[in-house]
Amino acid sequence: MRHRLPDGLELYYELHGDANATQAMVFLNGLSQSTAAWAGLVHALGKKYRLVLVDLLFQGQSDEAPEHRSFEGHAADVADLLRTLDLPETILVGISYGGAVAQRFLVNHPELVQRGVLLSTFPYKDAFFDAIGYSWKQALLTGGYPLMLDVMLPLVLGRSYFLNPIITIETLKNSKASQSPTPERLLKLVRATEESGDYLEELKKVQVPVLVVHGEEDHLCTVEMGRAMYQSLPHGELEIIPKVGHTLNLECIPDLIQLLDTFAAKVGQTV
């Protein structure tokens, strides 16, 4: 489905699961992901929840804007979409890039969400994070998305995944390359990350329960970043998953389903 934003651009989104459920989960993708990234969770979670999968601008089947969108701008787009959907109690789930957008959403549009889940994401950047981002950008400019993917994978999949892959690395590369985002789109997304600053102080304003989840082997968005978010959030919970890296919606789908289901069940939690 498509949602027209105030500026005329359109967001692509999908509705799945139980249309009569009392809770909804809204999923925001990582940098080079699309709604397809959540395929492993849809069947199990769809039995109990209404699910909304969203491609941000420049991702998947959504439009490409003339200028890049800041994380705040993406959050405003998602808020405009959610205002038009008749959703019950809403849990916003964002991974990595989508998690950075979710942080802004929780601060700027608190009336539209009752809970948040921040997966493998960053509340600030350090020199190592910036160095990784620079290498990805240079790979993209030099060899397009296929080369960027070669450079990305050892940093977004844990060591344990390479030693015992759920999907072979070659198959993963081929499937990603077939839905390859254009360099122009990815560069616009990268720009938002480059311009983002330390958001820890802002997170102190969030008044809803938030679950922070990180992989033990995540070299990009480290466990330390997860702890910093957890410590800044007034009503935060922290889960560290052993032997997984950055891409939780691929590396540990059963664990992630269980965590989301358990967190959603805490309906009576007081804040």
C-alpha positions in Angstrom: 0.0 0.0 0.0 1.1 3.6 -0.5 0.6 6.7 1.7 0.9 10.2 0.3 2.9 12.6 2.5 2.1 16.3 2.8 4.9 17.1 0.3 3.4 14.7 -2.3 5.9 11.9 -1.9 4.7 8.4 -1.1 5.7 5.9 1.5 5.2 2.2 0.8 3.9 0.1 3.6 2.4 -3.3 4.2 -0.3 -4.5 6.6 -0.1 -8.0 8.0 -1.4 -10.1 10.9 -4.6 -10.0 12.9 -6.7 -6.9 11.8 -8.7 -7.2 15.1 -5.7 -7.5 17.4 -5.5 -5.2 20.4 -1.8 -4.3 19.8 0.1 -3.3 16.7 3.8 -3.4 15.9 5.3 -1.0 13.4 8.6 -2.0 11.9 11.3 0.4 10.5 14.2 -1.0 8.4 17.9 -0.8 8.6 19.9 1.3 6.1 19.9 -0.9 3.0 16.9 -3.0 4.1 13.3 -3.0 2.9 10.1 -4.4 4.3 11.3 -7.9 3.2 13.8 -7.8 6.0 11.0 -8.7 8.5 9.7 -11.7 6.6 11.0 -14.1 9.2 8.9 -12.5 11.9 5.6 -11.9 10.1 4.0 -15.4 10.4 4.6 -15.9 14.1 3.9 -12.3 15.2 1.0 -12.0 12.8 -1.0 -14.5 14.8 -1.4 -12.1 17.7 -0.6 -8.6 16.5 -1.5 -6.2 13.7 1.8 -5.6 11.8 2.8 -2.5 9.8 6.0 -2.8 7.8 7.3 0.6 6.4 9.9 1.5 3.8 11.2 4.9 4.7 11.9 7.3 1.8 14.8 6.1 -0.3 14.1 2.5 0.8 12.4 -0.4 -1.0 9.3 0.7 -2.8 9.0 4.2 -1.3 9.7 7.4 -3.2 13.0 9.2 -3.5 13.0 12.8 -2.4 15.1 15.5 -4.1 16.9 16.1 -0.9 18.0 13.7 1.9 15.7 13.3 5.0 17.0 13.8 8.5 16.1 11.2 11.1 13.6 13.8 12.4 12.2 14.1 8.9 11.8 10.4 8.6 10.1 10.3 12.0 7.6 13.0 10.9 6.8 10.9 7.7 6.1 7.8 9.8 3.9 9.9 12.2 1.9 11.2 9.2 1.3 7.6 8.1 0.3 6.4 11.6 -2.2 9.2 12.0 -4.1 7.8 9.0 -4.1 4.2 10.2 -6.6 3.1 12.8 -4.1 1.3 15.0 -4.7 -0.1 18.5 -1.9 0.2 21.2 1.2 0.7 19.1 4.7 -0.7 19.6 7.3 1.0 17.4 10.2 -1.3 16.4 13.3 0.1 14.6 16.5 -1.6 13.7 19.8 0.3 13.2 19.0 3.2 10.8 15.3 2.6 11.6 16.2 2.6 15.3 17.7 6.0 15.0 14.4 7.2 13.3 12.4 5.4 16.1 14.4 7.4 18.8 13.3 10.7 17.2 9.7 9.4 16.9 9.5 8.5 20.6 10.7 12.0 21.5 8.8 14.1 18.9 5.5 12.1 18.5 4.9 10.4 21.8 1.1 10.6 21.4 1.2 8.0 18.6 3.1 5.2 20.4 2.7 3.3 23.6 6.0 1.4 23.6 9.2 1.3 21.7 11.8 -1.3 20.7 15.3 -0.1 19.7 17.3 -2.9 17.9 21.0 -2.7 17.1 21.0 1.1 16.9 23.1 4.1 17.9 22.4 7.1 20.2 25.7 8.7 19.2 28.6 8.1 16.9 32.3 7.6 17.8 35.4 7.6 15.6 35.2 3.9 14.9 31.6 4.1 13.8 32.4 7.1 11.5 35.4 5.1 10.1 33.0 2.2 9.2 30.5 4.6 7.6 33.3 6.2 5.6 34.5 2.8 4.3 30.9 1.9 3.2 30.4 5.2 1.4 33.7 4.9 -0.4 32.9 1.3 -1.4 29.5 2.5 -2.7 31.0 5.3 -4.7 33.7 2.9 -6.1 31.8 -0.3 -6.9 28.1 0.4 -6.2 26.0 -1.6 -3.8 27.7 -5.0 -4.5 31.1 -3.7 -3.3 29.4 -1.9 -0.4 27.8 -5.2 0.6 31.1 -7.0 0.5 32.5 -4.4 2.9 29.4 -4.3 5.1 28.8 -8.0 5.8 31.7 -8.7 8.2 30.6 -5.7 10.3 26.8 -6.3 10.3 26.9 -10.1 10.8 28.4 -11.6 13.9 31.5 -13.9 13.7 29.2 -16.7 14.9 27.0 -16.2 11.8 29.9 -16.7 9.4 31.0 -19.8 11.2 27.5 -21.3 11.1 25.3 -19.3 8.6 21.5 -19.6 8.6 21.6 -18.6 4.9 25.0 -19.0 3.1 26.9 -15.7 2.6 26.8 -16.3 -1.2 23.1 -16.8 -1.2 22.6 -13.7 1.0 24.8 -11.6 -1.3 22.8 -12.8 -4.4 19.4 -12.1 -2.8 20.5 -8.6 -1.6 22.1 -7.8 -5.0 18.8 -8.6 -6.8 17.0 -5.9 -4.8 20.0 -3.6 -4.9 19.2 0.0 -3.9 20.7 2.6 -6.1 23.8 4.5 -5.0 21.8 7.7 -5.2 19.2 6.4 -2.7 21.8 5.0 -0.3 23.9 8.2 -0.3 20.8 10.2 0.7 20.3 7.7 3.6 23.9 7.9 4.6 23.7 11.7 4.7 21.2 11.5 7.6 23.6 9.4 9.6 26.5 11.7 8.8 24.6 14.7 10.1 23.2 13.1 13.2 24.6 14.0 16.6 24.5 12.7 20.2 20.9 12.0 21.1 21.3 10.6 24.7 20.1 13.8 26.4 16.9 13.8 24.2 16.1 10.2 25.2 15.6 11.3 28.8 12.3 12.8 27.6 10.8 9.4 26.5 8.0 8.5 28.9 7.0 5.1 27.5 8.5 1.7 28.1 11.4 1.0 25.7 13.2 -2.3 25.1 16.8 -1.9 23.9 18.3 -5.0 22.2 21.8 -5.5 21.0 23.9 -8.4 19.8 27.0 -9.4 21.8 29.0 -9.5 18.5 27.8 -6.2 17.1 30.9 -4.2 16.1 29.0 -1.3 14.5 26.3 -0.4 17.2 28.1 -1.8 20.2 26.8 -3.1 23.5 28.2 0.0 25.1 25.9 2.1 22.9 23.0 -0.1 24.0 23.8 0.4 27.6 24.1 4.2 27.1 20.6 4.3 25.6 19.2 2.1 28.4 20.7 4.3 31.1 19.3 7.5 29.4 15.7 6.1 29.0 13.5 6.7 32.1 11.7 3.4 31.5 14.2 1.3 29.6 15.0 -2.4 29.5 18.1 -3.9 28.1 18.7 -7.3 26.4 22.0 -8.5 25.1 21.8 -11.5 22.9 24.9 -13.7 22.9 26.7 -14.9 19.7 24.9 -12.6 17.3 25.9 -9.4 15.5 24.1 -6.4 14.2 21.4 -7.9 11.9 19.0 -9.3 14.5 16.1 -9.7 12.1 18.2 -12.3 10.3 20.6 -13.8 12.8 18.3 -14.6 15.7 14.7 -14.5 14.5 13.3 -16.9 17.2 14.9 -14.9 20.0 13.7 -11.7 18.6 10.1 -13.0 18.2 10.2 -14.1 21.8 11.6 -10.8 23.1 9.0 -8.8 21.2 6.1 -11.0 22.3 7.2 -10.9 26.0 7.7 -7.1 25.9 4.3 -6.6 24.3 2.6 -8.7 27.0 3.6 -6.3 29.7 0.5 -4.3 29.1 0.0 -3.5 32.7 3.5 -2.1 33.3 3.4 1.3 35.0 5.6 4.1 34.1 
